[in-house]
Structure formats: C-alpha cells, structure tokens
Amino acid sequence: MLQIIQDKFICLYGGEDIGWIRSFTTAAREVAKAAGISLEMVYVGKNNTKERVRKINSQITEENLGHCWSDPTYVWYFWTRVESMLYSKMQNRKTAQDDKIMQEVMTILSFDGSDEGWALISRGSAEMARAKSETMSQSLAEFTNWEDDAKEKGF
C-alpha cells in the first residue's frame, strides 16, 4: 500500500486518544533512536471527525509530537483514497483472500472504524508493521526483546 522509496521509515497513526498519541509518539521516537533508524511520523486522524482532528492536530503541533496535515481536509482525502482503493479492488472482483493490497486496505479501514488508536510503520512495501494501540505500544515497550533481531533482519 505504501510505495515509499527512501531510507526513512514512515509511521502513519491515528485515533482520538491524545494520551495514547503522546505515549506512542514518545516511545516510537525512543525506539527509532535506539535502533538507529530515521522515522517520520504523520497523524492521519479518523474519517468524518473534522473538528476532533483539528483539535488533535493542534495538540500534536504544540507539543511537537510529530507531523500532521494543517488542513483536516487532507485527512478526509487520505481516507477517501483508501476507500477508493477498496472499491477499485471490489470492482475488479478481488477478495481479501486472493489480494494482499485488498487485505491491507481492509485492515486500515478497520482501524478507522475503531475507537482505538493505531499505527502503521513501513519502509516501502517490503517492511511493514501495523497494529491497534495496545499491541503497538506493547511491542515498542518490549523493544529490548527484539532489538537484536531488528539489527539482523531489519526493523
């Protein structure tokens, strides 16, 4: 889904719990520093919550927690594009069982449908991890357990 060709890892994250956003972005920065990787984080909010996204964007900017789009309309564009990918796959009679991109699109859309926070960390399409807030936070907290594997196999 994310065809980003560069040496940086990109983290897209969303949700409406500013407490989780604070703890997640702090932990992600600490892990990225310990792993020696460059990590860019972008808050992509939730679809259909323009005022809430605007408020969270404001807090993210004020507290320097990461990047966010200054105009909440871009958040809407992001989610509309993801939905468009799903509809395109459906028109081509693809299913989640036989199409990896459709699987990923459906996962991202399920994150938007949840009240929980979530994050996706990727470097191109080959390396990607995505999970809801609790799982992602736990994984980052346990970085020392998988740090050596990350150095050998990639973050």
N, C-alpha and C positions, 0 to 999 in steps of 0.2 A: 504494500500500500504506500509506503513511504520510499520513493525512489530518490533519495538524497545521496549524492555522491560527494563525499568530503570526509575529512578525518575527524570531524566532530560527531559526538553523539547528540542526538536530538531527543528531548523529552517533551512530549505533549501531555498535559494533565488537565483534569477538570474536576468538577464538583462544586459544592457550595459551602463546605465547612472550612471557614478560614483558619480555624485551629489546626485542622489536618494539613491544609495547604502550607501553613508556617512550618510545622514539624517535618513534612515531607520535603519541602524545598531545602531546608537546612540539612537534613540527613542526606539528601541526594548530592548536595554540594560537597559535604564532608566525604562521602564515599568516592565521588569523582576525583577529589583531590588525593585521597589515599591511593586510588587506583591509577593515578597519573593520566587521566583522560580529560579531554575537553568536553564539557557538557553544556548545551544550550537548552534552557527550559522555557516553554511557552505555554501559558494558560489559555486553554481553548473553551473554557466555561461549559455551559449547557445550552442546548437549543431552547428557544422560547422563554428565556428568563432574562430579558434585556436589562432591566433595572438592577437585578441582583448581580448580573455580570459586571455592569458598570461600577457597582459598589466594590465588588471584589477586585476588579481591575485597579481601582483607586488604591485599595489597601496594598496590593501587590507592588504597585509603583512606589507608594510612600515608604514601604518597608524594604524595598529593593529585593524582593523575593524571587524575581525572575522577569521574563518578558511577558507582555500581554498586548493585544491589539487595542489601540487607543479608541477605536470606534467599535462598539458592540455589534455593529452590522457585519463586521468581518467574522465574528463568531458565528453569526447566522449563516454567512456564506460557507464557512467551514463545514457546518453540519448539513447544510443543503447539498454540498458537494458529495459528502459521504453518502447521504440518502440517494443521490443521483447515481452513484456507483452501484448501489444495491439494485435500483430499478433497472439499470442497464444490464446487469447480470441476469436479472429475472427475465427480461425481455429476450435475452439470448438463451433462455431455458437452462441456466446454470443453477446448480444447487450447492449448498454448503458442503455436501458430501464429496462433490467432484471438482470444486473450485476453491483454491486456497485464498484467493483475493476475496471471494464472497464470504468465506469463513471469517476473515479479519474484519471486513466491513460490518458484518453482523455483530461481532464482538464489540467493536467501537460503538455501534448504535445501542447495544445493550448497556454499555457504560453510561450513555446519555440518559437512558430510561431509568437509571437507578438514582437513589438519593445519595449514594456513597461517592466519595472521591475515587479517582482512578488515575493511572499513569501508564504511558507507553514510552519506552526508551528504545531508541533504534539508531543504528549506523547503517544506512542503506536498507536494503531489503533482506540481507543475509543475517544480520544480528538484530533480534528484537525480543523485548520482554514487555509484557503488558499484564496488568492485574488491577483489581479493585484496591481501595485504600489500605485495608488491613493487611492483605498479602504483600503489597508493595512495601509498606512500612516495615513489616517483619523481615522481609528479605534484605532491606537496607540495614536494619539493625543487626542482622547476622552476617554482615559483610566479612568479618574476620574468618568465618567458617568457609567461605568460598573465594576468598581473596587469591589464594594460590592457583586455583582453577581458572580464575579470571585472567591471571597473568599468562597462563599457558594456553588457554583456549579462547580467550577474548572475553571482554566484559559482558 
